[in-house]
Amino acid sequence: MTWQRVADELVVAFDPSEQVVLADPSGQVEALFRLLSEGTRDASQLAAALVGDHPDVTAAEVESAIDALDALHLLESAERKPLPNGQRERHFSNLAFFETFASLGRSAEDFQRRLLDAHVVVLGAGGLGSTVLLNLAGLGVGRLTVLDHDRVEPRNFARQFLYSNADIGDVKVDRAAARLLAFDPELRVSTVARRVTGPADVAPLLSDADLLVTGVDQPAEVDVWVNEACLAAGVPYVRGGMLPTRVVYWSVDPGRSACYSCALRADATAAQAASTSSAARTLAQQRPTVNRGIGPVASLAGSLVALEALRYLTGFAPPAAAGRFRLVDFRDGVSETEQVWPRDPDCHACAAVPTLVASTGVD
Ligand SMILES: [Zn+2]
């Protein structure tokens, strides 16, 4: 935390893009900042140290000032538990990112440890999966399970940067695992070489999973199957896909957000009422039969999905796509729209999980 005095105010900068201005005509706040930056005192000791120059200050006032600064994510504990040396260097930029969201109760290292302990199941190691897997590995997600039934083909190379020329003809999940372990030998990677043919193919993968990511397009029912399996297991999931000129992604937070079956039910009701085709139906009809996905589009889709995954795994911010389709369109530059769908009280898939309090982000 750095600050600068401007007349009776302090301008505090932690993240260069954000500044907080605090009134401090008496200089008490600045004196408190100096003591805090030494990192050696608790609230009552801070009040005792301040009382010499500022005799009116009470311990209660210092405590409430600390709470307010903590709510702004301006403080971190001097007693934070460090990561081992090697991990600290490996995750240097991840830790720097999490510092923006850290507080006295939750350090940047705590965010990183959450990722190191996490298990994410990724369905599909194609265009979306390639980017998602590399991003999750870079973030330090400790355990990955990868499902895909395909072999590497030359036509994959427009967007599937997980593979190289020497992999052509090999089983994708084998090459994906090898690449991920070459990237970071501390990862734990499991592979499943098969198609998804129903919820029963997904359910066994979720027993100790924190999150599922899916980019599987076929068959048409696959999203319903994934939705059903994840809701029954109480595991959130993020879905990403590509239309010829658009990226679409959404997520489902079981018990908190509407689910994909809710979207289908809302869609069917809307279609009956006004013959209009709403989001789920439109997207289902637009499943590409010829894959026109190019690298920049697949990479952006995968990155948006990985960022949503990070929200679920760490809570650094609330999920951005829970119960809503988010679409990024490239035809007019880059525009973004979203289509929110309501939670259906009669949805049988949602009935499998209790209603929970909406996620509030950092916990
Ligand atoms: Zn539902």
Boltz pocket constraint, residues with backbone or C-beta under 6 A from the ligand:
constraints:
  - pocket:
      binder: B
      contacts: [[A, 257], [A, 258], [A, 259], [A, 260], [A, 261], [A, 262], [A, 263], [A, 343], [A, 344], [A, 347], [A, 348], [A, 349], [A, 350], [A, 351]]
      max_distance: 6.0
